[in-house]
Amino acid sequence: MSMTKFAATAAVAALVPMSALADAHEDREGWPASFTVGTASQGGTFFAYGSGWANLVAEELGLSGGAEVTGGPMQNMALVHTGEAQFGMTTMGPAAESIAGTNPIAPGLQMTGACAMFPMYQTPFSVTTLSSSGITSISEIPAGARIGFGPAGSTSDTYFPQMMEALGVEFERRNGGWDDLGSQLQDGLLDVIAFAAGVPVPAVSQLEVQTDINIIEFTEEEQATILSSFPVSDFAIDAGTYTTLEAPARSVAMWNFAIANCDLPESFVYAVVDVIMSDNERMVNIHRAASETLPENWDKNNVMMWHPGAARWFNENAGATISDEMIYSAM
């Protein structure tokens, strides 16, 4: 479960905290001197979003911290559970599987050491092709099409192949980072990329600058089939998300949450959550998907135990009603 260090690690020794509560944490007993945030592959939303909030927290709290390139939600659950990474980001489906002990990284291990920290955004599932392919719908994907599903073990790779099979698509499965898969699509080495990532997906935005693409929506029937079989909700990708779209694109989505190692000090996680949740405008400046990184979305977690510091922040500041039964206790 090794990780590649993201070069732009923030380390700021003396800054005036913008967060209302950062300067109130005089007692930092047990706080780590540095931290890492497990994200996903470069070119995906997890990486851009995670790098941004890692740097923001490092600056606000005067710590050394940064993002790590990982295999995505499944690996992040493992890294945070073991404490190899202090923080990470996951999606509700992989989180549920990890807690149940069916994470393919460590089958049988119930990863209960990763706790919910704050809501991020919904991950839509979307399909992209080159316009030159002539593919404009799921039903037009030819048998044996080479489909890139993202990094192995990612949310996209975990669920999108099953969704395609449920829709009757026959394909050759390919894996890789989003930047790499985007290049392969442009070079004709792939026929389709099936993205599960917060929008706009950086790799898709880059593709539509360089060439003509089709962003394929699900039909109502296809959407209904997926909704009945997978832990997702209905979603529409707004027309303003990509220049390619002329109207909202029908999709499905799954919620993402930031996670923390459950044994991190309560005061530390409380301070981190305060930095992220106290000023949504700063988060949206990091990535547009953060428009859903709002305190009122605390209730989208029905899978993981809450970190005590995070639960206290939401109960005190967001009108949340997180019960003691949903808050992690080392006792």
Secondary structure, DSSP 8 states (H G I E B T S, - for coil): ---EE-S--EE-SS----STTGGG----TT--SEEEEE---TTSHHHHHHHHHHHHHHHHHT-EEEEEE-S-HHHHHHHHHHTSSSEEEEEHHHHHHHHHT--TTSTT---TTEEEEEEEEEEEEEEEEEGGG---SGGGS-TTEEEE--STTSHHHHHHHHHHHHTT--EEEE---HHHHHHHHHTTS-SEEEEESSSS-HHHHHHHHHS-EEEE---HHHHHHHHHHSS-EEEEE-GGG-TT-SS-EEEEEEEEEEEEETTS-HHHHHHHHHHHHS-HHHHHHH-GGGGG--GGGGGG--SS-B-HHHHHHHHHHS-----GGGB----
